[in-house]
Amino acid sequence: MPDLTVLFNFIEKNRNEMIELQRKLCAVPAIAPESGGDGEWEKAVLLKNYLIEKGIKNIRQFNAPDKRVSQKKRPNLICSLSGKTEKCALWVMSHLDVVPPGEKKLWQHNPYKMRIKDGKLYGRGVEDNQQGLVSSLFAFLALKATETVPQTTIRLLFVADEETGSEYGIKYLLKQEQKLFSVQDCVLVPDAGSEDGAMIEIAEKSILWLKFRILGVQCHASLPDLGKNAFIAGSDLVLKLHALNRFYTKKDVLFTPPVSTFSPTKKEANVPNVNTIPGEDVFYLDCRILPALKIDDVLKKIKKLCREIEHKYQVKIETEIVQKESSPPTQENIALVADLKTAVRTVYNVAGKTVGIGGGTVGAHLRKKDIATVVWARLNSTAHMPNEYCVIENMVGDAKVMAQVMASLKL
């Protein structure tokens, strides 16, 4: 075992330095062009200069072309610390981008001017994902400063575009820089977790978002037999789709809830007036499907329901896949999970618990490439909220957890 006291002392001594780095990062909005921003370039420059100041020399930068931003590229940074073996690596991946502040009137202060109050750091991005970024960096620096040689090579990865799809971040790297990763590698993503730090996410439900357009015949509401009411047909389909919750009863206790879920959500407006039978109706379905079920089999069942509605109401139904994502789970018995549980017990005195989630994370992109990926952090889940905050003790504690894992993990 590494000398944890030395590593933890370094982190504690640099508590104020961690807070000041948070302040600097918070002051540089890194918002995607989809959300009205200019990307992550300035923030990446700040971070890269900071790494150089700390004596980190082996920094690599991979720029994804993007004509929409002023620099015409989106930056992804990697820095490494050689371990006793370099045939595989532990990656710790955090993201540079943040979401916009939303309604500024809901903020109690300037979202880009970090404020400290009651042991918390307030500002946009301080928890999502600057807590993970700063914690992982100071864990890395703790090993470097104390000359602790890790069992496995450590690579910190700071990616662009996590908040809007990862096309210019991890998906770009996996596609364009295929030699970066090995299937023997493993990845820790400090971007989701629980308030006590116990939650270790190793699996995600498959995501299937569908758009349904029901096409009937519009007519005057006083003569409904002259038309085909798309709203009625669509409503019947909504109920049949919702009933899939009772059809797919297979359970997996790794997840909460432990079953697949089928939720009709968004509905578009049809006719603007009361006295017209709508000839078109549009709604959406959010499906979160257990990994044991195949998305294509679920799609076949849904299409069968659509055909039944078409026949019953003499309408036409168009189905569009809005999002379709699935990934295999990370195995529970891997070394990263075991070492993370040990470190969480050491630092936070809680028993780590492996879970699956219904939401999607960037971990899914790596798992699809058969790279074992674990998502973990101790978070209060204030991401995307007004007055987002990071608990200072969580930031410092997470750095200790990651330092212990970095130093001891043997792949």
C-alpha positions in Angstrom: 0.0 0.0 0.0 1.2 3.5 -0.7 1.8 5.9 2.2 -1.7 7.4 2.4 -0.7 9.9 5.1 1.8 11.6 2.8 -0.7 11.8 -0.1 -3.5 13.0 2.1 -1.3 15.6 3.8 -0.4 17.0 0.4 -4.0 17.4 -0.5 -5.0 19.0 2.8 -2.1 21.5 2.5 -3.4 22.4 -1.0 -7.0 22.9 0.0 -6.8 26.7 -0.6 -5.0 26.1 -3.9 -7.9 23.8 -5.0 -10.4 26.5 -4.1 -8.5 29.1 -6.1 -8.3 26.9 -9.1 -12.1 26.5 -8.9 -12.4 30.3 -8.8 -10.2 30.7 -12.0 -12.1 28.0 -13.9 -15.5 29.4 -12.9 -14.6 32.8 -14.3 -14.1 31.4 -17.8 -17.5 30.2 -19.2 -17.0 27.2 -21.4 -20.4 26.9 -23.1 -21.1 25.0 -26.3 -22.3 26.9 -29.5 -25.6 25.1 -29.3 -26.2 27.0 -26.1 -25.0 30.3 -27.3 -21.3 30.0 -26.2 -17.9 29.9 -27.9 -16.7 26.5 -26.6 -14.0 25.5 -24.2 -10.8 27.0 -25.8 -10.1 29.8 -23.2 -10.7 27.4 -20.3 -8.4 24.8 -21.8 -5.7 27.4 -22.3 -6.1 28.4 -18.6 -5.9 24.8 -17.5 -3.0 23.9 -19.7 -1.0 26.8 -18.4 -1.8 25.8 -14.9 -0.5 22.2 -15.6 2.7 23.6 -17.0 3.1 25.9 -13.9 2.8 22.7 -11.8 5.7 21.1 -13.7 3.5 18.8 -15.8 5.3 18.6 -19.2 3.8 15.6 -21.0 0.6 17.3 -22.0 -1.1 16.3 -25.3 -3.9 18.2 -26.9 -6.4 16.9 -29.5 -8.5 19.5 -31.2 -11.8 18.5 -32.8 -12.7 20.8 -35.8 -15.8 22.9 -35.2 -16.4 25.9 -37.6 -19.1 27.3 -35.2 -16.6 28.5 -32.6 -14.1 31.4 -33.0 -11.0 29.1 -32.7 -12.6 26.6 -35.2 -11.7 23.8 -32.9 -12.7 22.2 -29.6 -9.9 21.2 -27.2 -9.3 17.9 -25.4 -6.3 17.6 -23.0 -4.4 14.6 -21.7 -1.6 14.5 -19.1 0.1 11.3 -17.9 2.1 9.9 -15.0 4.0 6.8 -15.7 3.4 3.8 -13.6 5.3 0.6 -12.9 3.6 -0.8 -16.0 2.6 1.1 -19.1 0.8 -1.7 -21.0 -2.5 -0.4 -19.7 -3.7 2.8 -17.9 -6.2 4.2 -15.4 -7.9 7.2 -17.0 -9.8 9.8 -15.0 -12.0 11.7 -17.3 -13.7 15.1 -16.5 -15.2 17.6 -18.8 -14.3 21.3 -19.5 -17.7 22.5 -20.7 -20.6 23.8 -18.5 -24.2 24.6 -19.2 -25.5 28.2 -19.3 -26.7 29.7 -16.0 -30.3 29.7 -17.1 -32.5 32.4 -15.5 -30.0 34.8 -13.9 -32.6 36.3 -11.7 -32.7 33.0 -9.8 -29.0 33.3 -8.9 -28.1 35.1 -5.7 -24.8 36.3 -7.3 -22.9 36.4 -10.5 -22.7 32.7 -11.7 -19.2 33.3 -13.1 -17.8 34.9 -10.0 -17.3 32.1 -7.5 -18.5 32.8 -3.9 -17.6 30.9 -0.7 -20.2 30.4 2.0 -20.8 27.9 4.7 -18.1 25.5 3.4 -19.5 25.6 -0.1 -18.3 27.0 -3.4 -21.1 28.7 -5.5 -20.9 29.2 -9.2 -21.8 27.7 -12.5 -19.7 24.6 -13.1 -18.2 24.3 -9.7 -19.8 20.9 -9.1 -20.5 19.9 -12.8 -17.7 19.1 -13.5 -15.0 21.2 -11.9 -15.2 19.3 -8.7 -14.2 16.1 -10.4 -11.6 18.0 -12.6 -9.9 19.7 -9.6 -10.1 16.6 -7.4 -8.5 14.4 -10.0 -5.8 16.9 -10.8 -4.8 17.3 -7.2 -4.8 13.6 -6.7 -2.4 13.4 -9.7 -0.3 16.2 -8.3 -0.1 14.5 -4.9 1.5 11.4 -6.5 3.8 13.5 -8.5 4.9 15.8 -5.7 5.5 12.9 -3.2 7.3 10.8 -5.9 4.7 8.1 -5.4 5.1 5.7 -8.4 1.6 4.3 -9.2 1.2 0.6 -10.1 -0.5 1.5 -13.3 0.1 4.5 -15.6 -2.4 7.4 -14.8 -3.9 9.6 -17.5 -6.0 12.6 -16.8 -8.4 13.4 -19.6 -10.2 16.8 -19.9 -12.8 16.6 -22.6 -14.9 19.1 -24.5 -18.6 18.9 -25.4 -19.9 16.6 -22.6 -23.0 18.7 -22.1 -24.3 18.6 -25.7 -23.5 15.2 -26.9 -19.7 14.6 -26.8 -19.3 14.7 -30.6 -16.3 17.0 -30.1 -15.1 15.3 -26.9 -14.9 11.6 -26.0 -16.7 10.4 -29.1 -14.3 12.3 -31.3 -11.3 10.8 -29.5 -12.7 7.3 -29.7 -13.2 7.6 -33.4 -10.3 9.7 -34.6 -7.6 8.7 -32.0 -8.3 5.0 -31.7 -4.8 4.1 -30.4 -5.3 6.3 -27.3 -7.3 3.6 -25.5 -6.8 -0.1 -24.9 -9.4 -2.6 -23.9 -7.1 -3.4 -21.0 -7.5 0.2 -19.7 -10.2 1.3 -17.2 -11.8 4.7 -16.7 -13.1 6.6 -13.7 -15.5 9.4 -14.5 -16.1 11.7 -11.5 -19.3 13.1 -12.7 -22.2 11.5 -10.9 -22.7 10.1 -7.4 -24.5 10.3 -4.1 -24.3 12.7 -1.1 -22.5 10.1 1.0 -20.2 8.9 -1.7 -21.4 5.3 -1.6 -22.9 5.1 -5.1 -20.5 3.5 -7.7 -22.2 3.4 -11.1 -21.2 0.5 -13.3 -24.2 0.2 -15.7 -26.8 2.3 -17.5 -30.2 1.4 -18.9 -30.4 1.7 -22.7 -32.1 4.9 -23.8 -34.7 5.0 -26.6 -36.5 8.3 -27.4 -39.2 8.1 -30.0 -41.3 10.7 -31.9 -44.7 9.6 -33.1 -46.6 11.5 -35.8 -50.2 10.4 -36.2 -51.7 11.4 -39.6 -55.5 11.4 -39.9 -58.0 13.7 -41.7 -58.9 17.2 -40.5 -62.5 18.3 -40.5 -65.0 20.4 -38.7 -65.7 19.2 -35.1 -69.5 19.3 -35.8 -69.1 16.6 -38.4 -66.5 14.3 -36.9 -67.4 11.4 -39.2 -65.9 13.2 -42.1 -62.5 13.1 -40.6 -60.1 10.8 -38.8 -59.2 12.2 -35.4 -55.4 12.0 -35.0 -55.7 13.1 -31.4 -57.9 10.2 -30.4 -55.7 7.7 -32.3 -52.6 9.1 -30.7 -54.2 9.0 -27.2 -55.0 5.4 -27.6 -51.4 4.7 -28.7 -50.1 6.7 -25.7 -52.0 4.3 -23.4 -50.8 1.2 -25.2 -47.2 2.4 -25.0 -47.6 3.3 -21.3 -48.9 -0.3 -20.8 -45.5 -1.6 -21.8 -44.5 -0.9 -18.2 -46.8 -3.9 -17.3 -45.6 -6.0 -20.3 -41.8 -5.8 -19.6 -41.6 -7.0 -16.0 -38.1 -8.4 -16.0 -36.2 -7.0 -13.0 -32.6 -6.1 -12.2 -32.0 -5.0 -8.6 -28.8 -3.1 -9.7 -31.1 -0.4 -10.9 -33.7 2.0 -9.3 -36.4 1.4 -10.4 -35.4 -2.2 -11.1 -37.5 -2.5 -14.3 -37.6 -0.9 -17.8 -39.7 2.2 -18.0 -41.8 3.6 -20.8 -43.0 7.2 -20.3 -45.0 9.3 -22.7 -43.6 12.9 -22.3 -43.6 15.8 -24.7 -46.7 16.6 -26.8 -46.7 19.1 -29.6 -49.7 21.4 -30.3 -52.1 20.3 -32.9 -55.0 22.5 -34.2 -55.1 26.0 -32.6 -58.9 26.2 -32.3 -61.5 24.2 -30.4 -63.9 23.4 -33.3 -61.6 21.5 -35.6 -60.8 17.8 -35.6 -57.0 17.5 -35.7 -55.6 15.6 -38.7 -52.1 15.4 -37.2 -50.9 14.8 -33.7 -47.3 14.5 -32.4 -46.0 13.1 -29.1 -42.8 11.6 -27.7 -41.9 8.5 -25.7 -38.9 8.1 -23.3 -37.9 4.5 -22.8 -35.2 3.4 -20.3 -34.6 -0.3 -21.0 -32.7 -2.8 -18.9 -29.4 -3.9 -20.6 -30.7 -7.5 -20.7 -33.3 -6.5 -23.2 -32.5 -5.7 -26.8 -33.7 -2.3 -28.1 -34.6 -3.7 -31.5 -36.9 -6.3 -29.9 -38.6 -3.4 -28.0 -38.9 -1.4 -31.3 -40.6 -4.4 -33.0 -43.2 -4.5 -30.2 -43.8 -0.8 -30.5 -44.2 -1.0 -34.3 -46.7 -3.8 -33.8 -48.8 -1.5 -31.5 -48.6 1.2 -34.1 -50.0 -1.1 -36.8 -52.9 -2.0 -34.5 -53.8 1.6 -34.0 -53.4 2.3 -37.7 -55.9 -0.5 -38.5 -58.3 0.5 -35.7 -58.6 4.2 -36.6 -57.6 4.2 -40.3 -54.7 6.6 -39.7 -51.0 6.5 -40.6 -48.3 6.6 -38.0 -44.8 7.8 -38.6 -42.1 6.8 -36.0 -38.8 8.6 -35.7 -35.9 7.6 -33.4 -34.7 10.7 -31.6 -32.1 9.0 -29.5 -30.9 5.4 -29.3 -28.1 4.5 -26.9 -27.0 1.3 -25.3 -23.9 -0.1 -23.7 -22.8 -3.2 -21.9 -22.4 -3.0 -18.1 -19.0 -2.8 -16.5 -18.2 -6.0 -14.6 -18.7 -5.6 -10.8 -15.6 -7.7 -9.9 -12.9 -5.6 -11.6 -10.0 -4.2 -9.7 -11.1 -0.5 -10.1 -14.4 -1.2 -8.3 -12.7 -3.1 -5.5 -10.0 -0.4 -5.0 -12.6 2.4 -5.2 -14.7 0.7 -2.5 -11.6 0.4 -0.3 -10.7 4.1 -0.8 -14.3 5.3 -0.2 -14.3 3.3 3.1 -11.0 4.8 4.1 -11.9 8.4 3.3 -15.6 8.6 3.9 -16.2 5.6 6.2 -19.1 4.3 4.0 -19.6 1.1 2.2 -19.5 1.6 -1.6 -22.4 0.1 -3.5 -22.4 -0.7 -7.2 -25.5 0.5 -9.0 -27.0 1.0 -12.4 -28.8 4.2 -13.4 -31.5 5.2 -15.9 -29.8 8.3 -17.1 -27.1 8.5 -19.6 -23.4 9.4 -19.0 -20.3 9.7 -21.1 -19.3 6.4 -19.6 -21.6 4.7 -22.1 -19.4 5.7 -25.1 -16.4 4.0 -23.5 -18.3 0.9 -22.5 -19.5 0.5 -26.1 -15.8 0.1 -26.9 -15.4 -2.6 -24.2 -13.5 -0.3 -21.9 -14.4 -0.8 -18.3 -15.8 2.4 -17.0 -16.9 3.4 -13.5 -18.7 6.7 -12.7 -18.2 7.9 -9.1 -18.0 11.1 -7.0 -19.4 12.5 -3.8 -22.0 15.0 -5.0 -25.0 17.0 -3.8 -26.4 16.9 -7.3 -26.7 20.7 -7.8 -25.6 20.4 -11.5 -27.6 22.7 -13.9 -29.4 24.3 -11.0 -29.3 28.0 -10.1 -26.9 28.7 -7.3 -25.0 25.5 -8.2 -22.5 24.6 -5.4 -19.7 22.3 -4.6 -19.1 21.2 -1.0 -15.4 21.9 -0.2 -15.1 18.7 1.9 -16.4 16.7 -1.0 -13.8 18.2 -3.4 -11.0 17.5 -0.9 -12.3 14.1 0.1 -12.7 13.0 -3.6 -9.1 14.0 -4.3 -8.0 11.7 -1.4 -10.1 8.8 -2.7 -8.7 9.2 -6.2 -5.1 9.6 -5.0 -5.5 6.3 -3.1 -7.0 4.5 -6.2 -4.3 6.0 -8.5 -1.5 4.9 -6.2 -2.7 1.4 -5.5 -4.7 0.2 -8.6 -3.0 -2.7 -10.3 -4.5 -3.8 -13.7 
